[in-house]
Amino acid sequence: MPDRTRTERPRRRARSTGLGGAIATLAWSFAWRQMVRRSRRHEAVAAAAEREGERPMTAYEPTDWELGPVALVYGGTLALLIISCLVLIAAYPSSVHDVSRALHFVPPGPQLQTNPGADLKKFRATEEKQLDTYYWVDRQKGLVHIPISQAMKKLVQTGIPGFPKAPQP
């Protein structure tokens, strides 16, 4: 009689649990999809080769781009951008906080023109007074401002040095 101290259980298929099981499941499903995709691709290429005899001048792309190299390029570009930012932050640690963005002064409020007609009259009166009166520009040097009409008459009589004179009538 055999020793039956241990109860024998029927053998079950081992299940993967936890993170390792999830990774194994994902790897298996990825491999299965690749096999199915390749078999479908070979079927499509074979069918296209059979139809090629019907229209020999027809050109087509026999396959699509592989996803692996494209994903590798995108991943490498993303990694390069992230690493570049980290290297620049490490190389120039004081450049991030070198400028204070706080407002140091309060800008004045807008100066609105409440009466444009009066403002224009005041401006023109100031300009006319400046053009039509005598006043000292620099008393120490003896420099005097003369009215514009008198300045133009004097310029016509004396002329501009180095500039040809107009013929006299």
Secondary structure, 3 states (H helix, E strand, C coil): CCCCCCCCCCCCCCCCCHHHHHHHHHHHHHHHHHHHHHHHHHHHHHHHHHHHCCCCCCCCCCCCCCHHHHHHHHHHHHHHHHHHHHHHHHHCCCCCCCCCCCCCCCCCCCCCCCCHHHHHHHHHHHHHHHHHCCEEEECCCCEEECCHHHHHHHHHHHCCCCCCCCCCC
